[in-house]
Amino acid sequence: MKRVPFSQAYSRVKHPAKVALAVVKAADNTFNCITLEWFMRTSIQPPMFAISIGHTRFSYQCLQQNRHLNLCFPSADQVALTTLCGTASGRDTAKLANVPWFKGRLAQYPVLQEAAAIFECAVTTQVRSGDHTIFVCEVKYAWVHPTFGPITVKQLR
Ligand SMILES: Cc1cc2nc3c(=O)[nH]c(=O)nc-3n(C[C@H](O)[C@H](O)[C@H](O)COP(=O)(O)O)c2cc1C
């Protein structure tokens, strides 16, 4: 074994990684979407996920104001959207402007029609983790596309 800087060791283990999108609601009731690599399932019953969001993100602000989110697993048809949601900020870009969606059942947040799977969630807890905050959320409703499967982070590059 060789002792190395954190980034060198992490680059060896971080792939393959799935990628997700979180749809959140801003204070003005418009919807925003952020690309996420840092998420995990945290409970079987009830089903729960945790996502980690940086404090500089507009989505972090949104989650302080509105405590629901839709966790979406993008399909191959959403590669461009996933890149946009991971590079542009909802502060100056309407990322969902041309995206087909219908209203979900929990809080009427967008269910993206081209996603592989979507989980409508309510945030139950948040924990600060350095320059990010972990939002723990409970799944209330789940949706799947009849044929589309999820992409991995590598398909974005
Ligand atoms: C592949 C990929 C994964 C990302 N994962 C995360 C993540 O887990 N947490 C996070 O806070 N930002 C992550 N980002 C960065 C945000 O998606 C990016 O800063 C986004 O523009 C923030 O949008 P917002 O300001 O509208 O919230 C990721 C970006 C990419 C491209």
The ligand as an SDF file (V2000), in Angstrom:
LIG
                    3D

 31 33  0  0  0  0  0  0  0  0999 V2000
  -22.1180   14.4520  -12.6400 C   0  0  0  0  0  0  0  0  0  0  0  0
  -22.3650   15.5540  -11.6290 C   0  0  0  0  0  0  0  0  0  0  0  0
  -22.6270   15.2200  -10.3000 C   0  0  0  0  0  0  0  0  0  0  0  0
  -22.8600   16.2310   -9.3480 C   0  0  0  0  0  0  0  0  0  0  0  0
  -23.1300   15.8680   -8.0530 N   0  0  0  0  0  0  0  0  0  0  0  0
  -23.4230   16.8340   -7.1360 C   0  0  0  0  0  0  0  0  0  0  0  0
  -23.8030   16.4710   -5.8130 C   0  0  0  0  0  0  0  0  0  0  0  0
  -23.9320   15.3050   -5.4600 O   0  0  0  0  0  0  0  0  0  0  0  0
  -24.0570   17.4820   -4.9280 N   0  0  0  0  0  0  0  0  0  0  0  0
  -23.9760   18.8100   -5.2960 C   0  0  0  0  0  0  0  0  0  0  0  0
  -24.2170   19.6780   -4.4510 O   0  0  0  0  0  0  0  0  0  0  0  0
  -23.6170   19.1720   -6.5500 N   0  0  0  0  0  0  0  0  0  0  0  0
  -23.3710   18.2280   -7.4880 C   0  0  0  0  0  0  0  0  0  0  0  0
  -23.0500   18.5770   -8.7620 N   0  0  0  0  0  0  0  0  0  0  0  0
  -22.9650   20.0040   -9.1100 C   0  0  0  0  0  0  0  0  0  0  0  0
  -24.3470   20.6470   -9.3140 C   0  0  0  0  0  0  0  0  0  0  0  0
  -25.1890   19.8040  -10.0770 O   0  0  0  0  0  0  0  0  0  0  0  0
  -24.1680   22.0080  -10.0330 C   0  0  0  0  0  0  0  0  0  0  0  0
  -23.3800   22.8640   -9.2410 O   0  0  0  0  0  0  0  0  0  0  0  0
  -25.4770   22.6800  -10.3940 C   0  0  0  0  0  0  0  0  0  0  0  0
  -25.2100   23.6400  -11.4000 O   0  0  0  0  0  0  0  0  0  0  0  0
  -26.1680   23.3490   -9.2180 C   0  0  0  0  0  0  0  0  0  0  0  0
  -27.3980   23.8700   -9.6780 O   0  0  0  0  0  0  0  0  0  0  0  0
  -28.2920   24.8850   -8.8200 P   0  0  0  0  0  0  0  0  0  0  0  0
  -27.4420   26.0940   -8.5310 O   0  0  0  0  0  0  0  0  0  0  0  0
  -29.4530   25.1840   -9.7440 O   0  0  0  0  0  0  0  0  0  0  0  0
  -28.7130   24.1620   -7.5890 O   0  0  0  0  0  0  0  0  0  0  0  0
  -22.8180   17.5960   -9.7320 C   0  0  0  0  0  0  0  0  0  0  0  0
  -22.5650   17.9270  -11.0730 C   0  0  0  0  0  0  0  0  0  0  0  0
  -22.3560   16.9270  -12.0130 C   0  0  0  0  0  0  0  0  0  0  0  0
  -22.1020   17.3080  -13.4640 C   0  0  0  0  0  0  0  0  0  0  0  0
  1  2  1  0
  2  3  1  0
  2 30  2  0
  3  4  2  0
  4  5  1  0
  4 28  1  0
  5  6  2  0
  6  7  1  0
  6 13  1  0
  7  8  2  0
  7  9  1  0
  9 10  1  0
 10 11  2  0
 10 12  1  0
 12 13  2  0
 13 14  1  0
 14 15  1  0
 14 28  1  0
 15 16  1  0
 16 17  1  0
 16 18  1  0
 18 19  1  0
 18 20  1  0
 20 21  1  0
 20 22  1  0
 22 23  1  0
 23 24  1  0
 24 25  2  0
 24 26  1  0
 24 27  1  0
 28 29  2  0
 29 30  1  0
 30 31  1  0
M  END
$$$$
